[in-house]
Amino acid sequence: MTRESAAPLIRPAIADAAAGLGAGPLTEEAVRRHIHPLFKRVLARDEIYLANHSLGRPLDLAAEDVREAMDLWYARMDHAWPAWMDAMRRFRALQARLIGCARPDAIVPRVSAGQGVRAVLNALAQDRPRVVTTRGEFDSVDHILKTYARRGRAQVRWVDPDARGLFSARAVCDAVREGADLVVVSVVYFVTGQVLEGLDEIVRTAHEHGAMVLLDAYHGAGAIPLDFDRLGPDFAVGGNYKYTRGGPGAAWLAVHPRHLRDEGEPAIFTLDTGWFAKRAVFDFRRPESPELAPGGDAWLEATPAVLTSYQALAGLELTTSIGVERLRPYNLEQQAFLEDELASRGVPVLDIEPHGAFLLIPTDDFQGLCARVLEEGVNVDARPALAPPKMPGAAAPPAPARGAAGRPGYVRVCPDLLNTRAELAEAALRIARAFERS
């Protein structure tokens, strides 16, 4: 599984479109001219799509890729496997490039980030590992850790947010010093969009105290630049559902290259295994002691879900071709423009710095306001607050949606590469109308 892919990593149609953007900062004119033609199907939808932080919009090529996978099945039946595995290799190589990992085989395909979290928990030497995590982790991580704790399979120490609903590296490090075997934190928090500063400090402190680190990069990969190898966490999980436009099921676990072995027994391996993790997958040898595959292949499981690799390829190719280091400032410019447009119409925005790819509109009825915005033809979503919505540094929270009754939280609003300034201005007008009806 480590041989080079027979297909080009970046296909000409995507490479040419990215090249057409030229060098330097991205411009709306260049994006409209060269990138929009890759998205004819989704751009034909009659809505303003600002839920790009949730489900990313796919390229037209994604449907062709999935059709190719199915055509191989029909035409070749079980002889489709070489081509299917080639697509999986390309997926791993692109994902490695996206997060700054030198070894493509360090990327282990998973159908969910939660599956990757369980694989790590089931690789630890301790029968009841001490886990340090925060109250802001995504629901799957939160649920998995609570389930392990309930079954006596983990001891979990929870780090609470401050009064603003934000987390600090210092608080995480303080908890680690009290004893930990694994630290689980987000690169970007899914409710607030907070970028957790001080990840290098967390990694360093954890390693000094004998603990491993698992980063949840789901809201980071593709939205902010990552350097997995340099940062040095032991593991990371993420997926392509959001910013790389790969849809559900195209997730991954990254194992830091220092834990991989090309010869001999791996330094660490998981109980979540299967026949694709064997040294010689198709030899069907059954030694008394399991012989694990070299490198990251030792972390594979049973028969892989190859279709998810196909559906994620086009989005990964586009994102890596343009470069997250160019996409990030363009997204921040869009957010600043949208924030100004909203503020000019009396819609408050929670200004958290640094933050990821989306904005927050605080409200004491997040579900109601979200529904009204959707009625206006603007596709957004909402999440409950971890703490009462409040502007960082402000004496009091910004005005919530007036007259609303419900749960406090945020409407999340995320422009992306495909959104134009005109579209964002129109979205702000419609959101303001929904806000006025609150």
QUIBEL-V808376 format. One record per residue. BURIAL is # if it has 16 or more other C-alpha atoms within 10 Angstrom, else .. Layout:
{{BURIAL} {BURIAL}}
//
This chain:
{{#} {.} {.} {.} {#} {.} {.} {.} {#} {#} {.} {.} {.} {#} {#} {.} {#} {#} {.} {.} {#} {.} {.} {.} {.} {#} {.} {.} {.} {.} {#} {.} {.} {#} {#} {#} {.} {#} {#} {.} {.} {#} {#} {.} {.} {.} {.} {#} {#} {#} {#} {#} {#} {#} {#} {#} {#} {#} {#} {#} {#} {#} {.} {.} {#} {#} {.} {#} {#} {#} {.} {#} {.} {.} {.} {.} {.} {.} {.} {#} {.} {.} {#} {#} {#} {#} {#} {#} {#} {#} {#} {#} {#} {#} {#} {#} {#} {#} {#} {#} {#} {.} {#} {#} {#} {#} {#} {#} {#} {#} {#} {#} {#} {#} {#} {#} {#} {#} {#} {#} {#} {#} {#} {#} {.} {.} {.} {#} {#} {#} {#} {#} {#} {#} {#} {#} {#} {#} {.} {.} {#} {#} {.} {#} {#} {#} {.} {#} {#} {.} {.} {.} {#} {#} {#} {#} {#} {.} {#} {#} {#} {.} {.} {#} {#} {#} {#} {#} {#} {.} {.} {#} {#} {.} {#} {#} {.} {.} {#} {#} {#} {#} {#} {#} {#} {#} {#} {#} {#} {#} {#} {#} {#} {#} {#} {#} {#} {.} {#} {.} {.} {#} {#} {#} {#} {#} {#} {.} {.} {.} {#} {#} {#} {#} {#} {#} {#} {#} {#} {#} {#} {#} {#} {#} {#} {#} {.} {#} {#} {.} {.} {#} {#} {#} {#} {#} {#} {#} {#} {#} {#} {#} {#} {#} {#} {#} {#} {#} {#} {#} {#} {#} {#} {#} {#} {#} {#} {.} {.} {#} {#} {.} {.} {.} {.} {#} {.} {.} {#} {#} {.} {#} {#} {#} {#} {#} {#} {#} {#} {.} {.} {.} {.} {.} {.} {.} {.} {.} {.} {.} {#} {#} {#} {#} {#} {#} {#} {#} {#} {#} {#} {.} {.} {#} {.} {#} {#} {#} {#} {#} {#} {#} {#} {#} {#} {#} {#} {#} {#} {#} {#} {#} {#} {#} {.} {#} {#} {#} {.} {#} {#} {#} {.} {#} {#} {.} {#} {#} {#} {#} {#} {#} {.} {.} {#} {.} {#} {#} {#} {#} {#} {#} {.} {.} {#} {#} {#} {#} {#} {#} {#} {#} {#} {#} {#} {#} {#} {#} {#} {#} {#} {#} {#} {#} {.} {#} {.} {#} {#} {#} {#} {#} {#} {#} {#} {#} {.} {#} {#} {#} {#} {#} {.} {.} {.} {.} {#} {#} {.} {#} {#} {.} {.} {#} {.} {.} {#} {#} {#} {#} {#} {#} {#} {#} {#} {#} {#} {#} {#} {#} {.} {.} {#} {#} {#} {#} {#} {#} {#} {#} {#} {#} {#} {#} {#} {#} {.} {#}}
//
